[in-house]
Amino acid sequence: MGTLFFFDEEVSLNNNPRVECKPRQVEVLDNHAVPEIVIGPVGEAYNGERATFNNWKQFEDFVEAINNLHSRLKDCNK
């Protein structure tokens, strides 16, 4: 089994003039059963930074944090 992409999008923060944020490509992937997040230049995420989780518990904690953030912010962004 190869690498499976679960999220592959160009993202940026351009709703706040105080923050200069260039567009980036974010990928969330299963790299041979290892969960990874890659953030890099648009069209070249592979040249960016790669986060590989140390263990399954760390990955589960990350997923829980994302879910908590989503729950907190979803009503603010409707």
mmCIF file of the N, C-alpha and C atoms, coordinates in Angstrom:
data_MODEL
# 
_entry.id   MODEL 
# 
loop_
_atom_site.group_PDB 
_atom_site.id 
_atom_site.type_symbol 
_atom_site.label_atom_id 
_atom_site.label_alt_id 
_atom_site.label_comp_id 
_atom_site.label_asym_id 
_atom_site.label_entity_id 
_atom_site.label_seq_id 
_atom_site.pdbx_PDB_ins_code 
_atom_site.Cartn_x 
_atom_site.Cartn_y 
_atom_site.Cartn_z 
_atom_site.occupancy 
_atom_site.B_iso_or_equiv 
_atom_site.pdbx_formal_charge 
_atom_site.auth_seq_id 
_atom_site.auth_comp_id 
_atom_site.auth_asym_id 
_atom_site.auth_atom_id 
_atom_site.pdbx_PDB_model_num 
ATOM 1   N N  . MET A 1 1  ? 0.847   -1.169 0.000  1.00 0.00 ? 1  MET A N  1 
ATOM 2   C CA . MET A 1 1  ? 0.000   0.000  0.000  1.00 0.00 ? 1  MET A CA 1 
ATOM 3   C C  . MET A 1 1  ? 0.891   1.229  0.000  1.00 0.00 ? 1  MET A C  1 
ATOM 4   N N  . GLY A 1 2  ? 0.590   2.214  -0.828 1.00 0.00 ? 2  GLY A N  1 
ATOM 5   C CA . GLY A 1 2  ? 1.375   3.430  -0.927 1.00 0.00 ? 2  GLY A CA 1 
ATOM 6   C C  . GLY A 1 2  ? 0.836   4.526  -0.029 1.00 0.00 ? 2  GLY A C  1 
ATOM 7   N N  . THR A 1 3  ? 1.155   5.739  -0.398 1.00 0.00 ? 3  THR A N  1 
ATOM 8   C CA . THR A 1 3  ? 0.722   6.908  0.361  1.00 0.00 ? 3  THR A CA 1 
ATOM 9   C C  . THR A 1 3  ? -0.688  7.305  -0.046 1.00 0.00 ? 3  THR A C  1 
ATOM 10  N N  . LEU A 1 4  ? -1.564  7.468  0.946  1.00 0.00 ? 4  LEU A N  1 
ATOM 11  C CA . LEU A 1 4  ? -2.935  7.913  0.710  1.00 0.00 ? 4  LEU A CA 1 
ATOM 12  C C  . LEU A 1 4  ? -3.099  9.329  1.253  1.00 0.00 ? 4  LEU A C  1 
ATOM 13  N N  . PHE A 1 5  ? -3.675  10.221 0.446  1.00 0.00 ? 5  PHE A N  1 
ATOM 14  C CA . PHE A 1 5  ? -3.911  11.596 0.858  1.00 0.00 ? 5  PHE A CA 1 
ATOM 15  C C  . PHE A 1 5  ? -5.339  11.734 1.353  1.00 0.00 ? 5  PHE A C  1 
ATOM 16  N N  . PHE A 1 6  ? -5.500  12.317 2.532  1.00 0.00 ? 6  PHE A N  1 
ATOM 17  C CA . PHE A 1 6  ? -6.825  12.557 3.097  1.00 0.00 ? 6  PHE A CA 1 
ATOM 18  C C  . PHE A 1 6  ? -7.194  14.031 3.042  1.00 0.00 ? 6  PHE A C  1 
ATOM 19  N N  . PHE A 1 7  ? -6.210  14.887 2.866  1.00 0.00 ? 7  PHE A N  1 
ATOM 20  C CA . PHE A 1 7  ? -6.434  16.325 2.732  1.00 0.00 ? 7  PHE A CA 1 
ATOM 21  C C  . PHE A 1 7  ? -5.269  16.867 1.928  1.00 0.00 ? 7  PHE A C  1 
ATOM 22  N N  . ASP A 1 8  ? -5.560  17.632 0.904  1.00 0.00 ? 8  ASP A N  1 
ATOM 23  C CA . ASP A 1 8  ? -4.523  18.223 0.063  1.00 0.00 ? 8  ASP A CA 1 
ATOM 24  C C  . ASP A 1 8  ? -5.089  19.522 -0.495 1.00 0.00 ? 8  ASP A C  1 
ATOM 25  N N  . GLU A 1 9  ? -4.826  20.626 0.214  1.00 0.00 ? 9  GLU A N  1 
ATOM 26  C CA . GLU A 1 9  ? -5.446  21.902 -0.134 1.00 0.00 ? 9  GLU A CA 1 
ATOM 27  C C  . GLU A 1 9  ? -4.449  23.048 -0.012 1.00 0.00 ? 9  GLU A C  1 
ATOM 28  N N  . GLU A 1 10 ? -4.700  24.094 -0.778 1.00 0.00 ? 10 GLU A N  1 
ATOM 29  C CA . GLU A 1 10 ? -3.974  25.345 -0.616 1.00 0.00 ? 10 GLU A CA 1 
ATOM 30  C C  . GLU A 1 10 ? -4.692  26.146 0.462  1.00 0.00 ? 10 GLU A C  1 
ATOM 31  N N  . VAL A 1 11 ? -3.956  26.605 1.449  1.00 0.00 ? 11 VAL A N  1 
ATOM 32  C CA . VAL A 1 11 ? -4.549  27.374 2.539  1.00 0.00 ? 11 VAL A CA 1 
ATOM 33  C C  . VAL A 1 11 ? -3.767  28.667 2.735  1.00 0.00 ? 11 VAL A C  1 
ATOM 34  N N  . SER A 1 12 ? -4.433  29.660 3.303  1.00 0.00 ? 12 SER A N  1 
ATOM 35  C CA . SER A 1 12 ? -3.762  30.910 3.670  1.00 0.00 ? 12 SER A CA 1 
ATOM 36  C C  . SER A 1 12 ? -4.625  31.635 4.679  1.00 0.00 ? 12 SER A C  1 
ATOM 37  N N  . LEU A 1 13 ? -4.028  32.572 5.348  1.00 0.00 ? 13 LEU A N  1 
ATOM 38  C CA . LEU A 1 13 ? -4.752  33.403 6.287  1.00 0.00 ? 13 LEU A CA 1 
ATOM 39  C C  . LEU A 1 13 ? -4.713  34.817 5.745  1.00 0.00 ? 13 LEU A C  1 
ATOM 40  N N  . ASN A 1 14 ? -5.732  35.178 5.002  1.00 0.00 ? 14 ASN A N  1 
ATOM 41  C CA . ASN A 1 14 ? -5.737  36.509 4.412  1.00 0.00 ? 14 ASN A CA 1 
ATOM 42  C C  . ASN A 1 14 ? -6.958  37.302 4.861  1.00 0.00 ? 14 ASN A C  1 
ATOM 43  N N  . ASN A 1 15 ? -7.485  36.940 6.019  1.00 0.00 ? 15 ASN A N  1 
ATOM 44  C CA . ASN A 1 15 ? -8.620  37.696 6.554  1.00 0.00 ? 15 ASN A CA 1 
ATOM 45  C C  . ASN A 1 15 ? -8.177  38.617 7.685  1.00 0.00 ? 15 ASN A C  1 
ATOM 46  N N  . ASN A 1 16 ? -6.884  38.711 7.939  1.00 0.00 ? 16 ASN A N  1 
ATOM 47  C CA . ASN A 1 16 ? -6.360  39.547 9.009  1.00 0.00 ? 16 ASN A CA 1 
ATOM 48  C C  . ASN A 1 16 ? -5.170  40.336 8.473  1.00 0.00 ? 16 ASN A C  1 
ATOM 49  N N  . PRO A 1 17 ? -5.324  41.641 8.271  1.00 0.00 ? 17 PRO A N  1 
ATOM 50  C CA . PRO A 1 17 ? -4.244  42.421 7.665  1.00 0.00 ? 17 PRO A CA 1 
ATOM 51  C C  . PRO A 1 17 ? -2.981  42.499 8.511  1.00 0.00 ? 17 PRO A C  1 
ATOM 52  N N  . ARG A 1 18 ? -3.053  42.148 9.789  1.00 0.00 ? 18 ARG A N  1 
ATOM 53  C CA . ARG A 1 18 ? -1.855  42.189 10.637 1.00 0.00 ? 18 ARG A CA 1 
ATOM 54  C C  . ARG A 1 18 ? -0.962  40.979 10.417 1.00 0.00 ? 18 ARG A C  1 
ATOM 55  N N  . VAL A 1 19 ? -1.478  39.967 9.793  1.00 0.00 ? 19 VAL A N  1 
ATOM 56  C CA . VAL A 1 19 ? -0.724  38.732 9.616  1.00 0.00 ? 19 VAL A CA 1 
ATOM 57  C C  . VAL A 1 19 ? -0.369  38.565 8.143  1.00 0.00 ? 19 VAL A C  1 
ATOM 58  N N  . GLU A 1 20 ? 0.911   38.493 7.865  1.00 0.00 ? 20 GLU A N  1 
ATOM 59  C CA . GLU A 1 20 ? 1.337   38.214 6.492  1.00 0.00 ? 20 GLU A CA 1 
ATOM 60  C C  . GLU A 1 20 ? 1.551   36.711 6.368  1.00 0.00 ? 20 GLU A C  1 
ATOM 61  N N  . CYS A 1 21 ? 0.697   36.086 5.623  1.00 0.00 ? 21 CYS A N  1 
ATOM 62  C CA . CYS A 1 21 ? 0.748   34.636 5.500  1.00 0.00 ? 21 CYS A CA 1 
ATOM 63  C C  . CYS A 1 21 ? 0.644   34.266 4.026  1.00 0.00 ? 21 CYS A C  1 
ATOM 64  N N  . LYS A 1 22 ? 1.698   33.714 3.491  1.00 0.00 ? 22 LYS A N  1 
ATOM 65  C CA . LYS A 1 22 ? 1.691   33.279 2.099  1.00 0.00 ? 22 LYS A CA 1 
ATOM 66  C C  . LYS A 1 22 ? 0.887   31.985 1.975  1.00 0.00 ? 22 LYS A C  1 
ATOM 67  N N  . PRO A 1 23 ? 0.239   31.793 0.841  1.00 0.00 ? 23 PRO A N  1 
ATOM 68  C CA . PRO A 1 23 ? -0.469  30.528 0.636  1.00 0.00 ? 23 PRO A CA 1 
ATOM 69  C C  . PRO A 1 23 ? 0.492   29.341 0.775  1.00 0.00 ? 23 PRO A C  1 
ATOM 70  N N  . ARG A 1 24 ? 0.003   28.280 1.368  1.00 0.00 ? 24 ARG A N  1 
ATOM 71  C CA . ARG A 1 24 ? 0.754   27.052 1.552  1.00 0.00 ? 24 ARG A CA 1 
ATOM 72  C C  . ARG A 1 24 ? -0.123  25.878 1.171  1.00 0.00 ? 24 ARG A C  1 
ATOM 73  N N  . GLN A 1 25 ? 0.509   24.812 0.808  1.00 0.00 ? 25 GLN A N  1 
ATOM 74  C CA . GLN A 1 25 ? -0.212  23.573 0.546  1.00 0.00 ? 25 GLN A CA 1 
ATOM 75  C C  . GLN A 1 25 ? -0.080  22.702 1.789  1.00 0.00 ? 25 GLN A C  1 
ATOM 76  N N  . VAL A 1 26 ? -1.214  22.206 2.259  1.00 0.00 ? 26 VAL A N  1 
ATOM 77  C CA . VAL A 1 26 ? -1.241  21.338 3.432  1.00 0.00 ? 26 VAL A CA 1 
ATOM 78  C C  . VAL A 1 26 ? -1.726  19.964 2.990  1.00 0.00 ? 26 VAL A C  1 
ATOM 79  N N  . GLU A 1 27 ? -0.989  18.972 3.388  1.00 0.00 ? 27 GLU A N  1 
ATOM 80  C CA . GLU A 1 27 ? -1.366  17.589 3.086  1.00 0.00 ? 27 GLU A CA 1 
ATOM 81  C C  . GLU A 1 27 ? -1.435  16.796 4.385  1.00 0.00 ? 27 GLU A C  1 
ATOM 82  N N  . VAL A 1 28 ? -2.492  16.003 4.528  1.00 0.00 ? 28 VAL A N  1 
ATOM 83  C CA . VAL A 1 28 ? -2.605  15.051 5.619  1.00 0.00 ? 28 VAL A CA 1 
ATOM 84  C C  . VAL A 1 28 ? -2.633  13.689 4.951  1.00 0.00 ? 28 VAL A C  1 
ATOM 85  N N  . LEU A 1 29 ? -1.688  12.843 5.338  1.00 0.00 ? 29 LEU A N  1 
ATOM 86  C CA . LEU A 1 29 ? -1.561  11.601 4.591  1.00 0.00 ? 29 LEU A CA 1 
ATOM 87  C C  . LEU A 1 29 ? -1.202  10.412 5.448  1.00 0.00 ? 29 LEU A C  1 
ATOM 88  N N  . ASP A 1 30 ? -1.460  9.268  4.873  1.00 0.00 ? 30 ASP A N  1 
ATOM 89  C CA . ASP A 1 30 ? -1.084  7.970  5.439  1.00 0.00 ? 30 ASP A CA 1 
ATOM 90  C C  . ASP A 1 30 ? 0.096   7.512  4.602  1.00 0.00 ? 30 ASP A C  1 
ATOM 91  N N  . ASN A 1 31 ? 1.282   7.619  5.161  1.00 0.00 ? 31 ASN A N  1 
ATOM 92  C CA . ASN A 1 31 ? 2.502   7.250  4.450  1.00 0.00 ? 31 ASN A CA 1 
ATOM 93  C C  . ASN A 1 31 ? 2.936   5.867  4.928  1.00 0.00 ? 31 ASN A C  1 
ATOM 94  N N  . HIS A 1 32 ? 2.406   4.850  4.291  1.00 0.00 ? 32 HIS A N  1 
ATOM 95  C CA . HIS A 1 32 ? 2.705   3.461  4.639  1.00 0.00 ? 32 HIS A CA 1 
ATOM 96  C C  . HIS A 1 32 ? 2.382   3.185  6.105  1.00 0.00 ? 32 HIS A C  1 
ATOM 97  N N  . ALA A 1 33 ? 1.156   3.541  6.521  1.00 0.00 ? 33 ALA A N  1 
ATOM 98  C CA . ALA A 1 33 ? 0.613   3.325  7.866  1.00 0.00 ? 33 ALA A CA 1 
ATOM 99  C C  . ALA A 1 33 ? 1.222   4.261  8.909  1.00 0.00 ? 33 ALA A C  1 
ATOM 100 N N  . VAL A 1 34 ? 1.881   5.329  8.483  1.00 0.00 ? 34 VAL A N  1 
ATOM 101 C CA . VAL A 1 34 ? 2.397   6.348  9.389  1.00 0.00 ? 34 VAL A CA 1 
ATOM 102 C C  . VAL A 1 34 ? 1.674   7.656  9.083  1.00 0.00 ? 34 VAL A C  1 
ATOM 103 N N  . PRO A 1 35 ? 0.905   8.194  10.046 1.00 0.00 ? 35 PRO A N  1 
ATOM 104 C CA . PRO A 1 35 ? 0.203   9.452  9.799  1.00 0.00 ? 35 PRO A CA 1 
ATOM 105 C C  . PRO A 1 35 ? 1.187   10.619 9.747  1.00 0.00 ? 35 PRO A C  1 
ATOM 106 N N  . GLU A 1 36 ? 1.059   11.453 8.713  1.00 0.00 ? 36 GLU A N  1 
ATOM 107 C CA . GLU A 1 36 ? 1.952   12.595 8.544  1.00 0.00 ? 36 GLU A CA 1 
ATOM 108 C C  . GLU A 1 36 ? 1.155   13.823 8.113  1.00 0.00 ? 36 GLU A C  1 
ATOM 109 N N  . ILE A 1 37 ? 1.732   14.969 8.424  1.00 0.00 ? 37 ILE A N  1 
ATOM 110 C CA . ILE A 1 37 ? 1.220   16.247 7.949  1.00 0.00 ? 37 ILE A CA 1 
ATOM 111 C C  . ILE A 1 37 ? 2.381   16.938 7.250  1.00 0.00 ? 37 ILE A C  1 
ATOM 112 N N  . VAL A 1 38 ? 2.124   17.450 6.053  1.00 0.00 ? 38 VAL A N  1 
ATOM 113 C CA . VAL A 1 38 ? 3.150   18.124 5.264  1.00 0.00 ? 38 VAL A CA 1 
ATOM 114 C C  . VAL A 1 38 ? 2.643   19.518 4.924  1.00 0.00 ? 38 VAL A C  1 
ATOM 115 N N  . ILE A 1 39 ? 3.468   20.526 5.157  1.00 0.00 ? 39 ILE A N  1 
ATOM 116 C CA . ILE A 1 39 ? 3.120   21.905 4.817  1.00 0.00 ? 39 ILE A CA 1 
ATOM 117 C C  . ILE A 1 39 ? 4.292   22.499 4.048  1.00 0.00 ? 39 ILE A C  1 
ATOM 118 N N  . GLY A 1 40 ? 4.003   22.983 2.838  1.00 0.00 ? 40 GLY A N  1 
ATOM 119 C CA . GLY A 1 40 ? 5.067   23.541 2.013  1.00 0.00 ? 40 GLY A CA 1 
ATOM 120 C C  . GLY A 1 40 ? 4.522   24.471 0.952  1.00 0.00 ? 40 GLY A C  1 
ATOM 121 N N  . PRO A 1 41 ? 5.388   24.881 0.041  1.00 0.00 ? 41 PRO A N  1 
ATOM 122 C CA . PRO A 1 41 ? 4.964   25.769 -1.034 1.00 0.00 ? 41 PRO A CA 1 
ATOM 123 C C  . PRO A 1 41 ? 3.857   25.124 -1.871 1.00 0.00 ? 41 PRO A C  1 
ATOM 124 N N  . VAL A 1 42 ? 2.966   25.950 -2.387 1.00 0.00 ? 42 VAL A N  1 
ATOM 125 C CA . VAL A 1 42 ? 1.865   25.450 -3.218 1.00 0.00 ? 42 VAL A CA 1 
ATOM 126 C C  . VAL A 1 42 ? 2.450   24.717 -4.426 1.00 0.00 ? 42 VAL A C  1 
ATOM 127 N N  . GLY A 1 43 ? 1.979   23.513 -4.651 1.00 0.00 ? 43 GLY A N  1 
ATOM 128 C CA . GLY A 1 43 ? 2.453   22.687 -5.748 1.00 0.00 ? 43 GLY A CA 1 
ATOM 129 C C  . GLY A 1 43 ? 3.735   21.930 -5.449 1.00 0.00 ? 43 GLY A C  1 
ATOM 130 N N  . GLU A 1 44 ? 4.352   22.225 -4.313 1.00 0.00 ? 44 GLU A N  1 
ATOM 131 C CA . GLU A 1 44 ? 5.607   21.560 -3.930 1.00 0.00 ? 44 GLU A CA 1 
ATOM 132 C C  . GLU A 1 44 ? 5.633   21.274 -2.434 1.00 0.00 ? 44 GLU A C  1 
ATOM 133 N N  . ALA A 1 45 ? 4.544   20.794 -1.895 1.00 0.00 ? 45 ALA A N  1 
ATOM 134 C CA . ALA A 1 45 ? 4.487   20.538 -0.458 1.00 0.00 ? 45 ALA A CA 1 
ATOM 135 C C  . ALA A 1 45 ? 5.612   19.609 -0.015 1.00 0.00 ? 45 ALA A C  1 
ATOM 136 N N  . TYR A 1 46 ? 6.018   18.705 -0.899 1.00 0.00 ? 46 TYR A N  1 
ATOM 137 C CA . TYR A 1 46 ? 7.089   17.762 -0.565 1.00 0.00 ? 46 TYR A CA 1 
ATOM 138 C C  . TYR A 1 46 ? 8.403   18.464 -0.239 1.00 0.00 ? 46 TYR A C  1 
ATOM 139 N N  . ASN A 1 47 ? 8.557   19.735 -0.629 1.00 0.00 ? 47 ASN A N  1 
ATOM 140 C CA . ASN A 1 47 ? 9.746   20.518 -0.289 1.00 0.00 ? 47 ASN A CA 1 
ATOM 141 C C  . ASN A 1 47 ? 9.577   21.264 1.034  1.00 0.00 ? 47 ASN A C  1 
ATOM 142 N N  . GLY A 1 48 ? 8.464   21.052 1.710  1.00 0.00 ? 48 GLY A N  1 
ATOM 143 C CA . GLY A 1 48 ? 8.184   21.775 2.943  1.00 0.00 ? 48 GLY A CA 1 
ATOM 144 C C  . GLY A 1 48 ? 8.546   20.977 4.176  1.00 0.00 ? 48 GLY A C  1 
ATOM 145 N N  . GLU A 1 49 ? 7.849   21.287 5.241  1.00 0.00 ? 49 GLU A N  1 
ATOM 146 C CA . GLU A 1 49 ? 8.072   20.643 6.528  1.00 0.00 ? 49 GLU A CA 1 
ATOM 147 C C  . GLU A 1 49 ? 7.151   19.438 6.679  1.00 0.00 ? 49 GLU A C  1 
ATOM 148 N N  . ARG A 1 50 ? 7.683   18.385 7.269  1.00 0.00 ? 50 ARG A N  1 
ATOM 149 C CA . ARG A 1 50 ? 6.930   17.145 7.454  1.00 0.00 ? 50 ARG A CA 1 
ATOM 150 C C  . ARG A 1 50 ? 6.871   16.831 8.942  1.00 0.00 ? 50 ARG A C  1 
ATOM 151 N N  . ALA A 1 51 ? 5.668   16.597 9.434  1.00 0.00 ? 51 ALA A N  1 
ATOM 152 C CA . ALA A 1 51 ? 5.487   16.192 10.826 1.00 0.00 ? 51 ALA A CA 1 
ATOM 153 C C  . ALA A 1 51 ? 5.048   14.733 10.841 1.00 0.00 ? 51 ALA A C  1 
ATOM 154 N N  . THR A 1 52 ? 5.869   13.908 11.460 1.00 0.00 ? 52 THR A N  1 
ATOM 155 C CA . THR A 1 52 ? 5.566   12.498 11.630 1.00 0.00 ? 52 THR A CA 1 
ATOM 156 C C  . THR A 1 52 ? 5.378   12.262 13.124 1.00 0.00 ? 52 THR A C  1 
ATOM 157 N N  . PHE A 1 53 ? 4.276   11.669 13.503 1.00 0.00 ? 53 PHE A N  1 
ATOM 158 C CA . PHE A 1 53 ? 3.967   11.482 14.912 1.00 0.00 ? 53 PHE A CA 1 
ATOM 159 C C  . PHE A 1 53 ? 4.839   10.399 15.525 1.00 0.00 ? 53 PHE A C  1 
ATOM 160 N N  . ASN A 1 54 ? 5.214   10.591 16.792 1.00 0.00 ? 54 ASN A N  1 
ATOM 161 C CA . ASN A 1 54 ? 6.107   9.660  17.487 1.00 0.00 ? 54 ASN A CA 1 
ATOM 162 C C  . ASN A 1 54 ? 5.434   8.326  17.777 1.00 0.00 ? 54 ASN A C  1 
ATOM 163 N N  . ASN A 1 55 ? 4.119   8.381  18.034 1.00 0.00 ? 55 ASN A N  1 
ATOM 164 C CA . ASN A 1 55 ? 3.398   7.158  18.375 1.00 0.00 ? 55 ASN A CA 1 
ATOM 165 C C  . ASN A 1 55 ? 1.908   7.384  18.134 1.00 0.00 ? 55 ASN A C  1 
ATOM 166 N N  . TRP A 1 56 ? 1.152   6.317  18.279 1.00 0.00 ? 56 TRP A N  1 
ATOM 167 C CA . TRP A 1 56 ? -0.279  6.389  17.982 1.00 0.00 ? 56 TRP A CA 1 
ATOM 168 C C  . TRP A 1 56 ? -1.006  7.298  18.959 1.00 0.00 ? 56 TRP A C  1 
ATOM 169 N N  . LYS A 1 57 ? -0.618  7.285  20.236 1.00 0.00 ? 57 LYS A N  1 
ATOM 170 C CA . LYS A 1 57 ? -1.246  8.144  21.245 1.00 0.00 ? 57 LYS A CA 1 
ATOM 171 C C  . LYS A 1 57 ? -1.064  9.612  20.880 1.00 0.00 ? 57 LYS A C  1 
ATOM 172 N N  . GLN A 1 58 ? 0.110   9.986  20.446 1.00 0.00 ? 58 GLN A N  1 
ATOM 173 C CA . GLN A 1 58 ? 0.357   11.371 20.051 1.00 0.00 ? 58 GLN A CA 1 
ATOM 174 C C  . GLN A 1 58 ? -0.550  11.764 18.884 1.00 0.00 ? 58 GLN A C  1 
ATOM 175 N N  . PHE A 1 59 ? -0.707  10.875 17.934 1.00 0.00 ? 59 PHE A N  1 
ATOM 176 C CA . PHE A 1 59 ? -1.592  11.139 16.799 1.00 0.00 ? 59 PHE A CA 1 
ATOM 177 C C  . PHE A 1 59 ? -3.042  11.275 17.260 1.00 0.00 ? 59 PHE A C  1 
ATOM 178 N N  . GLU A 1 60 ? -3.490  10.389 18.150 1.00 0.00 ? 60 GLU A N  1 
ATOM 179 C CA . GLU A 1 60 ? -4.855  10.473 18.671 1.00 0.00 ? 60 GLU A CA 1 
ATOM 180 C C  . GLU A 1 60 ? -5.079  11.780 19.429 1.00 0.00 ? 60 GLU A C  1 
ATOM 181 N N  . ASP A 1 61 ? -4.092  12.231 20.191 1.00 0.00 ? 61 ASP A N  1 
ATOM 182 C CA . ASP A 1 61 ? -4.200  13.507 20.900 1.00 0.00 ? 61 ASP A CA 1 
ATOM 183 C C  . ASP A 1 61 ? -4.322  14.669 19.915 1.00 0.00 ? 61 ASP A C  1 
ATOM 184 N N  . PHE A 1 62 ? -3.594  14.601 18.821 1.00 0.00 ? 62 PHE A N  1 
ATOM 185 C CA . PHE A 1 62 ? -3.673  15.628 17.784 1.00 0.00 ? 62 PHE A CA 1 
ATOM 186 C C  . PHE A 1 62 ? -5.070  15.653 17.162 1.00 0.00 ? 62 PHE A C  1 
ATOM 187 N N  . VAL A 1 63 ? -5.592  14.495 16.828 1.00 0.00 ? 63 VAL A N  1 
ATOM 188 C CA . VAL A 1 63 ? -6.930  14.410 16.226 1.00 0.00 ? 63 VAL A CA 1 
ATOM 189 C C  . VAL A 1 63 ? -7.972  14.957 17.206 1.00 0.00 ? 63 VAL A C  1 
ATOM 190 N N  . GLU A 1 64 ? -7.853  14.630 18.472 1.00 0.00 ? 64 GLU A N  1 
ATOM 191 C CA . GLU A 1 64 ? -8.779  15.139 19.474 1.00 0.00 ? 64 GLU A CA 1 
ATOM 192 C C  . GLU A 1 64 ? -8.685  16.667 19.576 1.00 0.00 ? 64 GLU A C  1 
ATOM 193 N N  . ALA A 1 65 ? -7.481  17.207 19.513 1.00 0.00 ? 65 ALA A N  1 
ATOM 194 C CA . ALA A 1 65 ? -7.307  18.660 19.563 1.00 0.00 ? 65 ALA A CA 1 
ATOM 195 C C  . ALA A 1 65 ? -7.963  19.331 18.361 1.00 0.00 ? 65 ALA A C  1 
ATOM 196 N N  . ILE A 1 66 ? -7.809  18.762 17.180 1.00 0.00 ? 66 ILE A N  1 
ATOM 197 C CA . ILE A 1 66 ? -8.448  19.310 15.978 1.00 0.00 ? 66 ILE A CA 1 
ATOM 198 C C  . ILE A 1 66 ? -9.967  19.250 16.119 1.00 0.00 ? 66 ILE A C  1 
ATOM 199 N N  . ASN A 1 67 ? -10.497 18.149 16.610 1.00 0.00 ? 67 ASN A N  1 
ATOM 200 C CA . ASN A 1 67 ? -11.942 18.031 16.801 1.00 0.00 ? 67 ASN A CA 1 
ATOM 201 C C  . ASN A 1 67 ? -12.454 19.044 17.819 1.00 0.00 ? 67 ASN A C  1 
ATOM 202 N N  . ASN A 1 68 ? -11.709 19.267 18.905 1.00 0.00 ? 68 ASN A N  1 
ATOM 203 C CA . ASN A 1 68 ? -12.102 20.255 19.905 1.00 0.00 ? 68 ASN A CA 1 
ATOM 204 C C  . ASN A 1 68 ? -12.084 21.659 19.317 1.00 0.00 ? 68 ASN A C  1 
ATOM 205 N N  . LEU A 1 69 ? -11.067 21.969 18.538 1.00 0.00 ? 69 LEU A N  1 
ATOM 206 C CA . LEU A 1 69 ? -10.982 23.275 17.891 1.00 0.00 ? 69 LEU A CA 1 
ATOM 207 C C  . LEU A 1 69 ? -12.153 23.470 16.928 1.00 0.00 ? 69 LEU A C  1 
ATOM 208 N N  . HIS A 1 70 ? -12.459 22.444 16.178 1.00 0.00 ? 70 HIS A N  1 
ATOM 209 C CA . HIS A 1 70 ? -13.582 22.498 15.238 1.00 0.00 ? 70 HIS A CA 1 
ATOM 210 C C  . HIS A 1 70 ? -14.887 22.769 15.979 1.00 0.00 ? 70 HIS A C  1 
ATOM 211 N N  . SER A 1 71 ? -15.126 22.053 17.061 1.00 0.00 ? 71 SER A N  1 
ATOM 212 C CA . SER A 1 71 ? -16.344 22.257 17.846 1.00 0.00 ? 71 SER A CA 1 
ATOM 213 C C  . SER A 1 71 ? -16.426 23.681 18.385 1.00 0.00 ? 71 SER A C  1 
ATOM 214 N N  . ARG A 1 72 ? -15.315 24.189 18.845 1.00 0.00 ? 72 ARG A N  1 
ATOM 215 C CA . ARG A 1 72 ? -15.283 25.534 19.429 1.00 0.00 ? 72 ARG A CA 1 
ATOM 216 C C  . ARG A 1 72 ? -15.549 26.606 18.380 1.00 0.00 ? 72 ARG A C  1 
ATOM 217 N N  . LEU A 1 73 ? -15.008 26.448 17.180 1.00 0.00 ? 73 LEU A N  1 
ATOM 218 C CA . LEU A 1 73 ? -15.053 27.511 16.173 1.00 0.00 ? 73 LEU A CA 1 
ATOM 219 C C  . LEU A 1 73 ? -16.182 27.394 15.156 1.00 0.00 ? 73 LEU A C  1 
ATOM 220 N N  . LYS A 1 74 ? -16.834 26.244 15.056 1.00 0.00 ? 74 LYS A N  1 
ATOM 221 C CA . LYS A 1 74 ? -17.802 26.060 13.969 1.00 0.00 ? 74 LYS A CA 1 
ATOM 222 C C  . LYS A 1 74 ? -18.958 27.039 14.042 1.00 0.00 ? 74 LYS A C  1 
ATOM 223 N N  . ASP A 1 75 ? -19.440 27.380 15.235 1.00 0.00 ? 75 ASP A N  1 
ATOM 224 C CA . ASP A 1 75 ? -20.552 28.318 15.328 1.00 0.00 ? 75 ASP A CA 1 
ATOM 225 C C  . ASP A 1 75 ? -20.117 29.744 15.003 1.00 0.00 ? 75 ASP A C  1 
ATOM 226 N N  . CYS A 1 76 ? -18.854 30.067 15.222 1.00 0.00 ? 76 CYS A N  1 
ATOM 227 C CA . CYS A 1 76 ? -18.341 31.410 14.921 1.00 0.00 ? 76 CYS A CA 1 
ATOM 228 C C  . CYS A 1 76 ? -18.182 31.639 13.426 1.00 0.00 ? 76 CYS A C  1 
ATOM 229 N N  . ASN A 1 77 ? -18.089 30.583 12.667 1.00 0.00 ? 77 ASN A N  1 
ATOM 230 C CA . ASN A 1 77 ? -17.760 30.688 11.244 1.00 0.00 ? 77 ASN A CA 1 
ATOM 231 C C  . ASN A 1 77 ? -18.873 30.220 10.330 1.00 0.00 ? 77 ASN A C  1 
ATOM 232 N N  . LYS A 1 78 ? -20.103 30.371 10.764 1.00 0.00 ? 78 LYS A N  1 
ATOM 233 C CA . LYS A 1 78 ? -21.241 29.973 9.908  1.00 0.00 ? 78 LYS A CA 1 
ATOM 234 C C  . LYS A 1 78 ? -21.633 31.095 9.004  1.00 0.00 ? 78 LYS A C  1 
# 
